[in-house]
Amino acid sequence: MKKPTIQIFTGFLFALLAMSCSDAPKYDLSNIPSERPGDILFMQRAFPYGEIETQAYPEAIAWKQSQNIAKSGGGTVWEFTGPLNIGGRISDIAIDPVASDTYYVGAASGGIFKTTDGGASWLPIFDGQQYLSIGDIEISTTDSNKIYVGTGEPNAGGGSLAYDGNGIFKSTDGGLTWESKGLPDIGSVGKIVVDPTDDETLYVGAMGPLFRDDPNKGVYKSTDGGDTWSQVLFVSEITGVIDMVIHPTNPNIVYAATWERIRRPDFRIYGGETSRIYRSTDAGATWTELTAGLPSLPEQKGRISIDIAQSNPDVLYALYADRNGSIFDVFKTTNGGNSWSSLGGGGLTNVGFHWWFGGITVDPNDENTLYNIGFVMEKSTDGGASWGPSFSGVHVDQHALAFHPSIADLILLGNDGGLYTSTDAGNSWTFDDTLPITQFYRIKADPQNSDRLYGGSQDNSTFRTTTGGLSDFTIITGGDGFQPLIDPTDSGTIYTLAQRGFLQKSIDDAASFNVVLSGVDGSERKNWDTPIVFDPANSNIVYYGAERLYKSVDGAINWNAISPILHDGPYPGNNGFGTLTSIDVSAFDSDKIVIGYDDGNIWTTTDGGSNWTQVSSTLPDRWVTKVLTSRFDTNTLYVTLSGYRFGEDNGHVYKSTDFGASWTNIGASLPDIPVNDIVQDAFGNLFLGTDIGVLGSEDEGATWVPIGANMPAVVVTDLDIHEADELLFAATYGRSSYKLDISVNVLSTDEFTADAELILAPNPANELLNITSSLPLQDASLSIYNALGQVVLELPFSQSIDVSELQAGVYFLQLSSAEGTQTKRFIKR
């Protein structure tokens, strides 16, 4: 198949900082190469066309929701396996203005969590929606049960998910239920502001789709709670709105910070002439650009953040990053924006990618107390004349800050590492170790003990638990974490990978690690997520993929290349293609090896690497996410692909029964959605990790069904089967990890009649929940699970049960009988 022109991607590399405060996750980054993260999630999905099929994702979600997940594979319940204490990227925080212990946290790719006990416990409240990437959360000041949410993370940089949002959502019951309020095409939401005197009037700052020019940008206004919208400010198809504020006593006055941002696979421009500050004094009917004292040259103007002093609304501050991402200056106005003066920005930490951070905010009680939500947190108590450290030692890369409306000096901070709480205005803090929002890349359970669970994550290192606990994960090596491996004959022998193939090994159960790359050509490219596997017959034999396949026969002490360079390069650019992404070795014959590349190439060898055969000429030209040898047949292979079809009649999952000589599309019944992994269990079932969750097939791909009733529509990046304990582990990008008991055939269709139904009413329920099922109910039992798959109630079957003691939130009722298992979602008010 002829390859389309390949787009070359420019990567971004974040500086990494070790933790220093006792309550935070700690890791040593002293020997990790300093890099900002590459856009691997976008690169995988956009290859080779350089763009994503934007309509495919919602269509795939609709397909999933149309399946009868109350039965078959969907009748099972995933059990949450953590971590809670590692954290993940938070994009926004909101505090209830009335209920002082009620907070809302928006995750970059994990939905919204709510606490009613000051952070002691959290429940997800947005899982019923299609998109879990959150841009902004705003609560009405007159009715705190009314919440507006803008989907789509506006922070454009490495580590971002590949997808935009799908508009605005509204809840009138504190987040229990949600209603779509339109604007599905505005990409990501920079900010929502609500009229303080009329909570049905609101403004939305739309950044637009990330990877294309688009007219759905600017400021949108609704006066009827989101039922209808008007675009009241439009600057250009490359300029969105990243920040907004509204006057606290005169809601006719609104300010908007626009951001000229062009993002393509091969370049980015994060600033220009149309990065500006606008003001409206007539409730959005007209807008005026504010210029007096503000930067005028295009190169001086990048991402802008703005805030208004609630205690003195004539005072506003604005922080300007320049077009290259460095801090340019901080500006102040004391006359509502008519004129501005430079504060110099002296003392602020400048790391060169300030398009990634939240920017400036003002203490609502003191116009002279400011915080810079930047690479690190910084504070000024003299109106920006000088700056000092705040929240010292927290995880780097700050995005959100929320001041408690009624408790002085109580501040919540959200960053790439999670949620932090300070009760003394940032002088000290505690880390919240109860939020399940880790963005996994890879997962691995110790073959000898499934309680010893390892993970590699975006910006939060490689970590593990040795107890199976949810809150006792510890970081063992730093950087962005990727594929961990544990010697199946010795649990104390551990391999970890950081970005670009930085491989380390421990032989003392993670007490110490050494770099083990001797013999690997340092000039070869390595993928951001470099593959590594054991020979299933001998764990001293290890394979590692760079541009060539490397083999070690002495446990990674020495490496030798056993393949030539087999990609279609050379590819220019520091973050170009031409790297291995997947390796597998046959359990029947160690000389039979299959490898996959990021440029769509798949090669096999049957003689241990002496000779190689290209087997991908008839497959779609897309990023290879997994090559898998069958556990039942020496000549059977499976391959999964990322990307989108763009109207072509091809698939994302293929099978070969002749070791790659020919292929069959076994994903024809799947929606057009990237597939990230494939595994096969002892029953022969195939499981896929996809961008909409886990899917399974018991008939070699003729049909596929969603697996599990309680996993939201989150990207599943990796799967791992623990053979001894018969468990399937799933790693998600934004909701930590889960496991599923596969000791029984979870895909058996024998256990249900075709018309079996489970009905729960009323739903939502306050006190009594009535249950109706068409299955025979002799000796049936009921289990109720919370949203994390934890059992909260077990009892014999009854047609009516009391749920009044359950905390408000989302639950799953599972009915088990001799006929099988059914599961249904319900809401407890």
N, C-alpha and C positions, 0 to 999 in steps of 0.2 A: 504494500500500500504506500502510495506516495505521501511523504510527510509534508504538512503545511510549514510555512515559515515559522521558525521557533523564535519566540520573543525572549530576550535576555533580561533577567530581573536584577535590579540593584538592591542589595541587601542593606539592612541597617543593623548596627551593633550597639547594644546598650552597655555602658560601663556598669560594672558589678561592684557591689559594696558589701563587705562582711558585716554581719550583725554584731552589735556590742552590748545590747541590753538583755538582762537575764530572762525576761519574759518572752523574747522573740525567738523564732527558729534561728539556729546558728549554723554557719557553714564556713569552711575555709576556702577562699577563692584565690589564695596566693599563687597557686600554680595553674590556674585556668587562664587561657588566653583571653584578653579583654576584648569582648565583641558585643555589639548590639545584635538583637535577634533578627535572623532572616525571616522573610515572610513565607515560611514553608506552607502554611495552610492555604494561602492564596496561590502560591506557585503550583502546588499539587493540582488544585482545582482548575486553574486557568490554562495549564499546558494543553495543547501547543498554540492555542489561539490568542492567548493573552487576555482573556476575559471570561467571565462567568455567565452562564445562562441564568439570568435573574428569575425567570418565571418557573424554572424547573424545581426550585426548592419548595415554594408553597404548593406546587402541584404534588410533590412527593409527600409533603405533610398531609395533604388532603387524601391521598391514597392510603396512608397509614391510618388516618382517622376513619376511613371507610371500612377498614377491615374489622371483623368481629373479634376484638381482642378480649372479650369476656370469656372466650373459649380457646381451645387448642393452646398454642404456645403462649398466647396472651393471658391465659388464666393463671399463670405462675406469677410469683411476686419476687422481685429482686431484693436481696438483702444488702443494705448499705455496708460498705467495708472501709470507709474513711479515705483520707484522713479528715478530721475536723480541725486539727491543730496546726496544719501547715499553711492553709490559706490559699488565696488566689486573687485575681484582679477585681477590685471594686470600682465601679464607675460613678456611683452616686449614693448618697445617704440622705434620708429625711427623718425628722423627729416630729412626732405628733405634738401639736401645740397645746393639746388639752391633757391627754393621758401621758404623764411624764415618763413612764417606763416603756412606752411604745415607740419603737424605731423601725425604719424600713431601710434595707440595704439592697441596692441594685448591683448585680454582678455583671461583668463584661460579657459573659457567655453562659450564665447559670440562672438567670431569672431574678426574682425578687424574694427576699426573706424578711419575715416579720417577727419581732419579739414583743411580748407584752410584759416581760419581767426584767427589763433593763439589760438584756443580752444574756441572761442565764440559759435561755433556750430559744431556738429559732424554728420556724416552720416556713417551707416554701409556699408562696401564695399565687404564683404566676404560671404554674406548670401546665395548666390547661391551654396555654396559648401556643401558637406556632413558632414564635421567635422568642428566644430567651436572652438575647443581647439587649442590655438596658442602657439607654442614654441618659434619661433624667426622670426624677420622681418629684412631684410637687403635691403638697397637701393643702387643702383649703384652710384658711385661717378662721373661717366662720363655721365650718362643719368638717371636723377632722376625719369623719368617715368618708369624705369625698376626696379621692386621690386621682391624679392624672399621671400617666406614665408615657414617656416617649421611648420607643424602641430603637435599637441601633446604636452601638457605641461610637461616639464621635472622635475618639482618639485614634488617629491614623498612624500606625507605625508597626514595627515588628512585634509579633506576638498577638496581633489582632486577629479575630476570627474573620473568615473570608466573606461573611454575609452582612448585609445591611439589615435594618429593621423593617417592620411592616406597619408603621404609623403610630397612632395615639390610642391609648386605652384609658378607660375610666371605670372606677369603682365607687359605689355609693354606700358600701357596707364594710369599709375598712380592709378591702382587699380579698374578701371571701369570693366574690364573683366579679367578673370583668366584662365590659362591653367595648367592642371596637368602635372607635370614634373617627375612623377615616384617616386620610393622608397616608395611604399605604405606599406611595411612591416617593416619599421625601428622604429615603435613605436612612441617615442617622440623625438623631435629635441632639443638638447642642444644648438647648435649654428650653424649659417651659416656665412662663411666669403667669401667675393668676392674679386677677384684679382683687386687691384686698377688701374691696367693698362689695364685690359681686363675683362669686366663685363660678358663675356660668360664663364669665368673660375671661378668656385666656389667650395668650400669645405663644406660638411655638417657633423656635429658631431651628430651621432645617438646614443641615449641612449637605443634603442631597446624596445620591449614590456616590460611593467612594471612587470607583474606577472609571467613571465616564463623566463627560460634560452633560449637564441636565438642567432643564428649566425648573425642576421641582426643588428650588432652593429659596432661601430668604426667610421672611417672617410671615407666618399665617396667623389669622385672628378668627376666633369664634366668639359669638355673643350668646350662644344657646348650648353651652356645655359640650361643644364638639359635634353637634348634629350637622352644622354647616360651617364652611370655612371660606375665608377670603385671603388671597395672597396680597398682603398690604405693603410688602417691601420685597423688591426683586432687584438685584444688582447685576448679575450676569450668570451664565451657565457654568462658570468655574468658581463662583463665589457663594459660599453658604454663610449661615449665621451660627457662630460657635458659642456666643454668650449673650445674655440679656439681663436687664434689671428693670424693675418698675418702682416708681416713686411710692413710698409707703403711705402717704396721705393724699396724694393727688394722682390717681391712677391714669389720668390723661397723659402723664409724662412717662415715656418708655424709652430705654436705651438699648441699642443692639450693636454688637461687635461682629463685623463681617470678616470672613477669612477666605482669601483667594488661595485655592488649593487644587492643584492638578496632580493626579496620581495615575501612573501608567505602569505596566509591568517593567519597563526598562528605564523609567526616570520618574522624578517627582519635583514639583515646584510648590513650596509651602509658604508662599507669600507673594506680594506684589501690590500694584497701585490700588486695587480694590479692597485690600484689607483696611477697613475703616471703622470709625465709630459714628453711628447715626443716633439722632434723637427725634422723637415725636412728641409734640405737646398737645395733640388733638386725638389721643387714643388710637394712633396708628393710621389716621387718615392721610397724613403727609409726614415726610421724614426729611430731616436736614443733616447733611454731613457736618460733623464737628471737626474743625481744622485748626483753630487758633492755639498755637503752642504744641500741636501734635506733629508727629513725623509726616513728611510729605514725599520722600523719595521711595520708589518701589522697593528697593533693597532693604530699607529700614523697617518694612511692615510685613510681619508674618502673622502668626497666631496672636490674638489679642484677648486678654481677659479683663473684665470690668466688674466693679462692685460699687454699691452705693452705701453710704453710712446711714443706717436706720435711725441713729440718734440725731443726725443732722443731714438731711437729704440733699442739701446743697453741695455736700462733699462727696466726690467720687474719685476712685483710683482706677488706673488702667495700666496693665503690664503689657509691654510690647516685646515679643520675640521678633527678631529680624527674619528675612526670607530664608536664611540658612539655618535658623533654629537657635541661634544664640540670643541671650537676653540683650535687647537694645536699650531699654530704659523703662522707668516707672514714672507715670505722670499723675498729677493731682489737679482737681478743680475745686474751687470753693464757691462757685457761682452756677452750679448746675450744669456745667459743661460749656459755658460761653467762652471760657478761656482756660488753658491748662498750663501748668508749669512742670518742668522736669525735676525729678527727684534724684536722678543720676543712677539709681540701681546699684549703688556701691554696696559691697558686702554680700550681695546675693551670689549663690553658687551657680556658676555658668558652665553647663556641660555640653552645650551645642546641639541638643535635640529637644528644645522646649515646646515643640509642637506636640509633645506627648503628655504634657502635664496640665493640671487644672488651673494654675495661675493664682491671681490675687484675690483675697477676700478680706472683708472688714468685720471686726468684732461689732455685733449689733448694738452693744452698749457703750462703745467708745470709738469715736471717729479716728482716733490716733493710733489704735491698735490694729495692726494688719498682719496677715499671714500670707506667705508665699508657698503655694502648693506646687512645689517644683520637684527636682530630683530628690532633694531632701526638704524637710520642713524648716522654714525660717520665719522669724517674727520681728516686727518692729513695734515699739511702743511710743515712738515720737513722730508718727505720721509719715514714715518712710524715709526719714533722714538717715537712720542707721538700722542695721539688721543683725540679728543674732540667731543662734540655733534654737529650734523648738522641736519637740518630739524626738529628741536626740536618740539615734540608734534604731529607729524603726526601719522596716524594709524600704528600699528606695523606690522611686517612681510614684509620686503622689497624684491623686486624681480628685478626691472629694473631701470636704470639710463641712461639718454641721455643728452649729452651736445650739445647746439646749435652751429652749425659750424661757424656762422658769428656774433652772438651776445654774447659778453663776459658775463660770469657769469649767463647766462640763462640756467637753468637745469630743466629737467622734471624727476619726480620720480614716479614710479608705485609700489604699494604694495597691500596688501589684502583689503585695504579700498578705492582704486581708484587712481586718478591722482593728483599730486601736482606740482605746478610750482614755482620756485624760480628765481628771477631776480638778486639776490645778492649772488650767489654761496652757497645757503643753509642757510643763516643767517635768512631769513624770507621766507614765502611761502603763496600761496593761494591754496585752494582746488577747483578742477574742479567739479562743480555741474551740469554738462550737459551730463554725460556719462551714458547710460542706461545699466549697466552691473551687477546689483545686483544679487547675487545668492540666490534665495528664497528657503526656505524649505516649508513654509506655508503662506496662504493668507486668509483674512476674511474681508468682508465688513460689516459695522454696519447694522443690519437688519432694522433699522429705517431711515438710511440715507446712501446711497451708495457712497456719496462723502467722507465719513469717512472710509478710507481704511487702513487696518492693515496688516503688514507682519512680518514674522520671517525669518531670513537670516543667511547664513554661515558667521561667524566671524563679522557680522555687526548688531547684536542685533535684538530687536523687535522695530518696528517703525510704524508711522502712519501719514496720512494727514487727516485733518478735513475739507478740502475745495475741495478735488478732484484735487488739483494742482499737478504738476509733480515735482516741486522743493522745496516744503515746508514740506517734510516729517521730522518728528522729532523722535529721539530715545527715547523710554519711559522706557525700561528696557534693561539690558545688557546681555553679553554673546552671544553665538550662539542662535538665536531666532527661536522658533518653534510655535506651534499652539496658536494663540490668539483667545479669545472668548469674545464676547460682549453681555451682557444681552439683549435679544430682547425686554424687557419691560423697560429697563433703560440704555441709552447709556453711562452713567457715570460709570457703573459697568463693569470692564474690567479684564480679566484674561490673563496672559502671562506665557509662559514656556521658560526656558532656558534648556541647555543640561542636560540629565539625570533626567528629570522630576522636575526641580527646578521651582515650581509653586508660582506665586505671584498674588495678587488681589488688584485692586484699586476700591474704591467706590466714588472717587472724580474726575472722568474723567482724570485719569492719573497724577494728582498732586502729589500723593504719592502711594506707593505700600507696601504691607505687605506679607510676606511668609505665605502660608496657606496650611500646610502639617500636621496638628495635627491629629494623628491617623494613618498616613501612616507609615508602618514599614520601618524604615531607613535602615535596613539590606537587604531589598529586592532590586533586580536589577530593574533598570528603563531603558527603551530604550533611546538611544541618542535623539530620536524624540518620546517623550512620548505622548500617546493619551489622549485627554480630550474632553468630549461632555456634552451638556445639555440634560436633559429629554425634548423632544419637547413639552410636556404638562405643564411643570413647570420648569422655569429657576432657581429656588432655588435648584433643584435637579441636581447634577453634578456627572459625572462618570469620574474616573481617573484610568489609567492602569499602574500597576507595574508588579510584577509576578502574583499578584491577581488583580481582579477588585475591586475597591473601590467606595463607594457611599457616597455622602454627601446630606443631606436634608436641610441644613441650609446655602447654598451658600459657601461651602468649609471651613466653620469654623471648622467643625469636620468631620472626615472620618471614615468609617467602611468598612472592607473587606466583600464582599458579594459573593465571590467565593473562592474555594481552589486554590492552585497552579495547573494549568492545562496544563503546558508545559511538554515536555518529558525529562526534565533535571533530576538530576542536571548537570549544565555545568560548568566546571572549567574555571578559567581565569577571569581577571577583566573586559573584554569586551566581555564575552561570550553571548550565546543566552539565551532564556527563559524569554522574556518580551513581554508584550502586545504591539501591534502596531496599532490596530484599534478597535473602539467601535462604535456600533450604537444601538439606541433605537427606537422601532417602534412608528410611529405617531398614530397608531390605538390602541395600547395597551402598556402602559409603563412597564408592566411586561415582555414583550417580548424583549429580549436583545440578541445581537450577538457580540462576541469578536473574534479577530484574533491575532495570535502570530507570532513572528519572526521565529519560527521553524516549521511553516506550520500548526499548530493546529488551528481549528475553533470550538467554542463551542456556544451553544445557551441555553437560559433559557426561559421558558414561565410563570414562577411564581416569577419573580423579583429576582432570584438568589438562591432560596432555593434548586433547583435541576438544574443540568447542563447536557447537552447531547453533546457528541463529534460528529461533523457532517462532518469531513474532511477526513475520512478514504479512500474515493474514489477519493479525489482530489490530484493533484500533490503536492509533498513535497517541497514547495517553500515559501519564505518569503511572508506573507500576508500583502499587502499594504493597502487594504480597504475592509471593510465589509459594505454593504449598505442594508437597508430595503426599500422596494418599497413604493413609495408615493401613490400607487393605490390599493395595495392588501396586507393584513396583513400577508399572508403566503409566500410572494415572497421576496427572498434575492438575492443579487449579491455579488460576491467576485472578487477581482483582485489580481494578483500575480506578483511578480518580477521574476527575473532569466530567465533562458533559457531552452529550451526543450532538447537540446543535442540529437536530433534525435528521441525523443519519440513523439508519436502521442497524444499530449495533448495541453492545451491552457493556456491563461493568464487571461481569463474572464469566469466566470461561473455563472449560474442562477439556483435557486431552487424555485419551486412553492409550496413546502411542508415544508417550514421552515428548510431546510437543510437535510431532510431525503434522498433526491436524488438530483443530480445535472446534468445540461446540459452544455456542452461546447458551449458558444455563441461567442467564439473568434476564431473559426476554420478558418475563412477567413483572420484573421490578420497575419501579419508576426511574426516571432519569436522575440518579442521585449518586454522588461519589461513594465508593466502597473503600474502606480503609483497612480491612483485615478479613481473613477467613480462617476458620478452624473447623476440625471435624471430630465428633465425639465417638464413643465406643459403639453407639447404635448406628453410626454412619450418618447421623444428622450433620448438616452444614450450618454454621452460624456465621453471619456477617456483621462486622462493625461498620456502620454507615453514618452518614451525616444526620439521619433521623432516628438513630437508635440501633438496637440489635434486631436483626431479622434472621429467620431460620427456615430450613427446608429439610423435609424428610424424604424427598423423592429426587435427589440429585439436581435440584434447581428447577424442576417443572413448575412448582408453586413455592411461594415464599409467604411467611406470616410474621407479623411483629411478635417479639418475645418479651413477655412480662407486661403486666398492667400498670406498673407504677413508675417506669422509667420515662421521664419527659422527653420531648423532642430535642435531645441534646446530641452533639457530635460524639460518637464513640470512636476513639482513635486506635484502640488496641484491645485484643482479646487474648486470654490465656486459659488453657484447660489444665487443671490440677488433676492428673490421672489417678493418683492413689485415693484421693478423697472425692473424686467425681464432682468437681465444682468448675463452673465456668465463671471467670472473672472478666469484668468489662471496665475499661478505663475511659472516662469521659473528659471532654475538654470544657470544664466549667462546673461539673457536679461531682467531682471526686470519683470514687469507684464503687462497684457493686459486685455481688456474686450470686450465682444461681445453682441450686442443686440439680445436677443432671444425672443422678444415680438411677432415676427412672426416665423413661423416654418422654420428655416434655413436649415433644411434637406428635405424639401418638394421636391419631384421629379416631381411634376405636372407642375412646371413652365418652364420646358425646353423640347424641342424636342430632340430626341436622337442624332441628328446630328448637334445640335447647336454649332457653332464655333465662336470664336472671334480672328481676326487676326490683328496684329499691324505691320506696316512696314513704313520705315526701323526700325530695332531694333538691335543695338542702333540707336537713332535719334539725329540729331543735331538741326534742326529747325522745320521741319514739320513732323507730325506723321499721317500716313494714317490708317484709321480704316475700317475694313470690318467685318460684322456679318451676319450670316444666319438667325437671328431673324428678325421679323417685327420691324421696327424702328419708327413707328408713335409715336410721343410725347416722344421719348427716350431722356435721358439726360446722361451727362458724368461727372464723378468725378475723379480727380487724387489725389492719396494719396502718401505721402512720405513713407519711409520704416517703420516709426513708426505708420502708420495708421492715420496720421493727414491730413486733406483735405487741399490741396494747390491750387486747381483749380476746379471750377464748371462752366459748360456751357451747352447749348443745344447741341444735337447731331449734329455733322458735320463729313463728311467723311475725313476731313483733319483739324488738329488743330496745332496751333503754340505753340511749347514748348521751344522756344529759351530762354525765360526768366527764365526757371527753372535751379537751380543749378545742376551741373553734379552729377549724382548718380542714384540710383535705385528707380523706382516709380511703382505704380499700377494704371492702368486705369480701372474704373468700369463703365460699360454700364448698365443703368437701363431702362426698358421699361415695357409695360403691360405684356409682356411674361416672365419677370423675370429679373435676374441680372447676368451679367457675369463680370469676373475680369481677367486681364492679366498683367503680369509683363513686364516692358520695362526699358531700360537704356537710360538716357539722357547724351550725351557726353558733 
